[in-house]
Amino acid sequence: MELDAIAFEHAPIGLAVLENRTIVRCNQAFGAMFRADPADCEERSLADFYASEKDFRTIGVKVYTAIQKTGRYNDERVMRRRDGSLFWCRTRGQSTTPKDPFQKSVWSFADLSEDRPIVELTQREREVAILTCRGMTSKEIGLELKLSYRTVEEYRARLLRKFGARKLAELVAKLSGMPL
């Protein structure tokens, strides 16, 4: 086995090569993280690993736009293991074809479960939580999600309760896995 192949296969982080958002190749760490044999992940749409079809579509638009501009994208999101369980994951990707961002790209995936356990959230609560962690105000989140400011505040209040946080800074710390 060549050195490149050894490095890819045994990297301590999940790696995947995608073509048109379909896994062409992934390593052992990717398989372990998603609780699947790496060979069973190949030729699967990345949609199979997203928390929802809506996440796959909406995040895909953001990824496409960012990669067209910079060639790269990264975020933290909830993903789904093959057994159906959800977990927080840090993703970083780079296209080898920036003019056609999804044609071919390389991605890394890091499991954040130890630092950020999953709390059962609705799709909308997840969206508000992610945008809150990005430092957006309730008004900015409302504009992004086409919700009223008051509705966003209601979602934030639910998140405070679900995470046992007393104020927004504590909620952000818990959502981002930062020590309190």
Phi and psi in degrees as a GROMACS rama.xvg file:
@    title "Ramachandran Plot"
@    xaxis  label "Phi"
@    yaxis  label "Psi"
@TYPE xy
-70.1919  157.319  GLU-2
-56.4711  -41.7656  LEU-3
-59.6531  -44.6404  ASP-4
-66.1141  -39.2581  ALA-5
-63.6088  -46.095  ILE-6
-60.895  -44.2801  ALA-7
-64.2017  -51.1527  PHE-8
-65.3284  -34.9957  GLU-9
-109.238  13.9705  HIS-10
-58.9211  144.352  ALA-11
-79.4572  14.1855  PRO-12
-136.898  150.398  ILE-13
-67.5755  130.057  GLY-14
-126.962  143.429  LEU-15
-147.427  141.169  ALA-16
-103.336  127.962  VAL-17
-116.803  146.584  LEU-18
-128.479  119.673  GLU-19
50.8664  44.6063  ASN-20
64.143  24.6833  ARG-21
-118.158  136.538  THR-22
-73.6054  122.653  ILE-23
-95.3466  -37.9755  VAL-24
-154.77  143.293  ARG-25
-144.375  161.762  CYS-26
-100.045  -179.672  ASN-27
-62.0249  -40.9008  GLN-28
-64.0346  -37.1703  ALA-29
-61.5361  -48.8274  PHE-30
-58.6177  -44.858  GLY-31
-63.3727  -43.0021  ALA-32
-62.1632  -40.8498  MET-33
-93.9898  6.78272  PHE-34
54.4107  53.2267  ARG-35
-149.839  153.976  ALA-36
-67.7044  130.216  ASP-37
-52.7112  -37.3986  PRO-38
-63.2551  -30.7759  ALA-39
-75.6085  -17.2795  ASP-40
-83.8525  -26.8913  CYS-41
-67.2835  143.043  GLU-42
69.5262  16.2414  GLU-43
-100.367  145.315  ARG-44
-68.3552  143.673  SER-45
-62.5199  -20.5703  LEU-46
-56.0087  -30.8256  ALA-47
-63.6533  -15.8377  ASP-48
-109.578  -0.0153651  PHE-49
-85.8655  156.649  TYR-50
-63.7042  -32.0774  ALA-51
-155.09  162.518  SER-52
-63.6548  -36.2308  GLU-53
-63.7768  -42.5676  LYS-54
-58.0954  -43.8681  ASP-55
-57.8294  -44.4473  PHE-56
-70.5732  -51.5317  ARG-57
-68.307  -42.0967  THR-58
-67.8619  -35.4636  ILE-59
-57.2995  -40.8123  GLY-60
-63.0403  -44.0586  VAL-61
-64.6031  -42.5994  LYS-62
-61.4509  -48.7149  VAL-63
-57.1823  -47.8315  TYR-64
-63.3587  -46.3327  THR-65
-64.7654  -42.8225  ALA-66
-68.1103  -33.8096  ILE-67
-61.6346  -35.6785  GLN-68
-80.7475  -45.0691  LYS-69
-120.137  -13.3576  THR-70
85.2224  -6.85922  GLY-71
-135.627  163.555  ARG-72
-155.418  146.77  TYR-73
-152.141  150.131  ASN-74
-164.624  179.552  ASP-75
-123.72  131.052  GLU-76
-149.707  166.123  ARG-77
-86.5959  131.391  VAL-78
-125.7  170.813  MET-79
-119.213  130.046  ARG-80
-77.5212  166.976  ARG-81
-63.0756  -25.4368  ARG-82
-82.4732  1.5478  ASP-83
94.8826  -12.2888  GLY-84
-73.2512  148.374  SER-85
-100.341  151.746  LEU-86
-155.93  155.114  PHE-87
-79.0842  137.419  TRP-88
-138.693  136.403  CYS-89
-94.8162  125.712  ARG-90
-117.916  142.86  THR-91
-139.428  131.289  ARG-92
-138.703  155.214  GLY-93
-142.264  131.084  GLN-94
-85.8713  142.518  SER-95
-91.5884  -4.12587  THR-96
-135.26  69.2902  THR-97
-55.1344  -28.3244  PRO-98
-70.8119  -23.6283  LYS-99
-130.629  77.3229  ASP-100
-49.6984  -32.7122  PRO-101
-93.3588  -6.34817  PHE-102
-56.76  -51.0845  GLN-103
-151.995  129.496  LYS-104
-149.515  160.552  SER-105
-120.291  133.365  VAL-106
-129.666  146.687  TRP-107
-115.87  148.585  SER-108
-133.136  127.358  PHE-109
-122.301  127.386  ALA-110
-76.1595  122.196  ASP-111
-103.951  14.3007  LEU-112
-54.5719  -41.2489  SER-113
-64.8588  -34.7461  GLU-114
-91.5448  -21.4742  ASP-115
-142.675  85.704  ARG-116
-67.473  155.245  PRO-117
-79.327  132.158  ILE-118
-111.858  135.038  VAL-119
-60.5344  115.841  GLU-120
-127.815  150.488  LEU-121
-75.963  167.086  THR-122
-55.8324  -46.6186  GLN-123
-67.6503  -39.5954  ARG-124
-61.583  -39.4559  GLU-125
-62.639  -43.3822  ARG-126
-62.8882  -45.1297  GLU-127
-64.4935  -40.3407  VAL-128
-61.8465  -45.4729  ALA-129
-63.8203  -45.3295  ILE-130
-69.03  -32.9329  LEU-131
-62.7929  -42.8447  THR-132
-65.3787  -24.8341  CYS-133
-80.5855  1.68491  ARG-134
86.4132  13.5465  GLY-135
-78.7239  144.607  MET-136
-77.3577  168.192  THR-137
-60.3115  -38.0563  SER-138
-66.0959  -42.3515  LYS-139
-65.4603  -40.0204  GLU-140
-64.1285  -42.6409  ILE-141
-57.4896  -44.4593  GLY-142
-64.1616  -43.9685  LEU-143
-62.1278  -42.6287  GLU-144
-98.1668  1.68792  LEU-145
59.6  47.6432  LYS-146
-123.384  158.632  LEU-147
-75.0023  157.543  SER-148
-55.5552  -44.0548  TYR-149
-64.2326  -37.2809  ARG-150
-65.309  -41.5081  THR-151
-62.0033  -41.1909  VAL-152
-62.0958  -37.0462  GLU-153
-64.3775  -42.321  GLU-154
-63.525  -40.8312  TYR-155
-64.4484  -38.035  ARG-156
-63.49  -41.2891  ALA-157
-61.5151  -42.6732  ARG-158
-63.7045  -40.4605  LEU-159
-57.6943  -46.2668  LEU-160
-63.9851  -48.8533  ARG-161
-61.3722  -33.8013  LYS-162
-97.1678  0.680087  PHE-163
63.0537  36.5538  GLY-164
-102.409  145.116  ALA-165
-91.1333  -27.7509  ARG-166
-143.971  168.077  LYS-167
-58.9885  -41.8448  LEU-168
-60.9403  -38.5412  ALA-169
-68.2396  -39.2176  GLU-170
-62.0019  -47.1536  LEU-171
-60.1032  -42.008  VAL-172
-60.6096  -43.5871  ALA-173
-68.7447  -40.0521  LYS-174
-65.6909  -36.0405  LEU-175
-90.8968  -3.68466  SER-176
78.1097  14.1003  GLY-177
-76.3132  147.681  MET-178
-66.5661  142.584  PRO-179
